[in-house]
Amino acid sequence: MRTGLPNGFPDLFGMKMANGKAFYIEVKTPTGKIQPDQIAFHHELMHAHAVHGIARSVEDAIKIVDEELVGFGYPKEDIWLC
């Protein structure tokens, strides 16, 4: 199914009403693998210093948004390639 969003676009996205910051969350199971197009989109979000990460639990998703984390859950080698 095509949604019109670019390949690799995270599963969830929204905006914090308190400060207007956007956030993007890729949802994965505890053993779910990150796809190449998701890594490519992650690089774009890193360049923009956007709040984003991989949530493998509800707690991860809340942490990403509440603490405004950038690149949470992505392999460290991918974070610094950006």
Short mmCIF file of the C-alpha atoms (twelve columns), coordinates in Angstrom:
data_MODEL
# 
_entry.id   MODEL 
# 
loop_
_atom_site.group_PDB 
_atom_site.id 
_atom_site.type_symbol 
_atom_site.label_atom_id 
_atom_site.label_alt_id 
_atom_site.label_comp_id 
_atom_site.label_asym_id 
_atom_site.label_seq_id 
_atom_site.Cartn_x 
_atom_site.Cartn_y 
_atom_site.Cartn_z 
_atom_site.pdbx_PDB_model_num 
ATOM 1  C CA . MET A 1  0.000  0.000  0.000  1 
ATOM 2  C CA . ARG A 2  1.345  3.449  -0.906 1 
ATOM 3  C CA . THR A 3  0.595  6.379  1.377  1 
ATOM 4  C CA . GLY A 4  2.326  9.092  -0.643 1 
ATOM 5  C CA . LEU A 5  5.083  9.390  1.955  1 
ATOM 6  C CA . PRO A 6  8.705  8.760  0.927  1 
ATOM 7  C CA . ASN A 7  10.215 5.296  1.368  1 
ATOM 8  C CA . GLY A 8  11.650 4.884  4.841  1 
ATOM 9  C CA . PHE A 9  9.344  7.484  6.433  1 
ATOM 10 C CA . PRO A 10 8.853  6.555  10.116 1 
ATOM 11 C CA . ASP A 11 5.687  4.803  11.256 1 
ATOM 12 C CA . LEU A 12 4.583  7.554  13.650 1 
ATOM 13 C CA . PHE A 13 5.042  11.292 13.585 1 
ATOM 14 C CA . GLY A 14 3.555  14.227 15.376 1 
ATOM 15 C CA . MET A 15 4.193  17.528 17.087 1 
ATOM 16 C CA . LYS A 16 4.641  18.390 20.749 1 
ATOM 17 C CA . MET A 17 2.016  20.994 21.559 1 
ATOM 18 C CA . ALA A 18 4.170  22.447 24.367 1 
ATOM 19 C CA . ASN A 19 6.916  23.703 22.039 1 
ATOM 20 C CA . GLY A 20 5.890  22.900 18.458 1 
ATOM 21 C CA . LYS A 21 8.735  20.412 17.880 1 
ATOM 22 C CA . ALA A 22 8.035  17.628 15.412 1 
ATOM 23 C CA . PHE A 23 8.964  14.038 16.235 1 
ATOM 24 C CA . TYR A 24 9.307  10.851 14.183 1 
ATOM 25 C CA . ILE A 25 9.201  7.303  15.549 1 
ATOM 26 C CA . GLU A 26 10.033 4.064  13.747 1 
ATOM 27 C CA . VAL A 27 8.238  1.204  15.516 1 
ATOM 28 C CA . LYS A 28 10.067 -2.133 15.690 1 
ATOM 29 C CA . THR A 29 9.676  -5.370 17.584 1 
ATOM 30 C CA . PRO A 30 12.514 -6.205 20.003 1 
ATOM 31 C CA . THR A 31 14.287 -8.089 17.193 1 
ATOM 32 C CA . GLY A 32 12.996 -6.094 14.200 1 
ATOM 33 C CA . LYS A 33 15.597 -5.087 11.613 1 
ATOM 34 C CA . ILE A 34 16.096 -1.599 10.214 1 
ATOM 35 C CA . GLN A 35 15.725 -1.441 6.433  1 
ATOM 36 C CA . PRO A 36 18.151 0.483  4.180  1 
ATOM 37 C CA . ASP A 37 15.503 3.054  3.221  1 
ATOM 38 C CA . GLN A 38 14.822 3.652  6.931  1 
ATOM 39 C CA . ILE A 39 18.546 4.268  7.540  1 
ATOM 40 C CA . ALA A 40 18.566 6.718  4.613  1 
ATOM 41 C CA . PHE A 41 15.595 8.613  6.080  1 
ATOM 42 C CA . HIS A 42 17.306 8.560  9.494  1 
ATOM 43 C CA . HIS A 43 20.302 10.318 7.883  1 
ATOM 44 C CA . GLU A 44 17.979 13.054 6.573  1 
ATOM 45 C CA . LEU A 45 16.484 13.492 10.044 1 
ATOM 46 C CA . MET A 46 19.977 13.639 11.578 1 
ATOM 47 C CA . HIS A 47 20.949 16.436 9.164  1 
ATOM 48 C CA . ALA A 48 17.848 18.338 10.311 1 
ATOM 49 C CA . HIS A 49 18.585 17.604 14.004 1 
ATOM 50 C CA . ALA A 50 15.014 16.295 14.204 1 
ATOM 51 C CA . VAL A 51 13.635 14.454 17.219 1 
ATOM 52 C CA . HIS A 52 13.438 10.827 16.092 1 
ATOM 53 C CA . GLY A 53 14.258 7.280  17.022 1 
ATOM 54 C CA . ILE A 54 13.380 3.624  17.018 1 
ATOM 55 C CA . ALA A 55 10.839 2.534  19.607 1 
ATOM 56 C CA . ARG A 56 10.871 -1.111 20.575 1 
ATOM 57 C CA . SER A 57 8.428  -0.437 23.415 1 
ATOM 58 C CA . VAL A 58 5.910  2.173  24.521 1 
ATOM 59 C CA . GLU A 59 8.501  3.374  27.023 1 
ATOM 60 C CA . ASP A 60 11.011 3.984  24.205 1 
ATOM 61 C CA . ALA A 61 8.465  6.072  22.285 1 
ATOM 62 C CA . ILE A 62 7.647  8.185  25.334 1 
ATOM 63 C CA . LYS A 63 11.367 8.673  26.075 1 
ATOM 64 C CA . ILE A 64 12.085 9.831  22.496 1 
ATOM 65 C CA . VAL A 65 9.323  12.433 22.646 1 
ATOM 66 C CA . ASP A 66 9.699  13.574 26.265 1 
ATOM 67 C CA . GLU A 67 13.493 13.879 26.154 1 
ATOM 68 C CA . GLU A 68 13.523 15.114 22.523 1 
ATOM 69 C CA . LEU A 69 16.129 12.544 21.539 1 
ATOM 70 C CA . VAL A 70 17.824 12.589 18.144 1 
ATOM 71 C CA . GLY A 71 18.647 9.196  16.624 1 
ATOM 72 C CA . PHE A 72 17.614 7.064  19.612 1 
ATOM 73 C CA . GLY A 73 17.966 3.333  18.955 1 
ATOM 74 C CA . TYR A 74 19.817 3.590  15.643 1 
ATOM 75 C CA . PRO A 75 23.232 1.905  15.456 1 
ATOM 76 C CA . LYS A 76 25.920 4.297  16.701 1 
ATOM 77 C CA . GLU A 77 27.931 3.973  13.483 1 
ATOM 78 C CA . ASP A 78 24.930 5.306  11.532 1 
ATOM 79 C CA . ILE A 79 24.429 8.297  13.816 1 
ATOM 80 C CA . TRP A 80 27.859 9.785  13.177 1 
ATOM 81 C CA . LEU A 81 27.917 9.148  9.398  1 
ATOM 82 C CA . CYS A 82 25.484 12.009 8.944  1 
# 
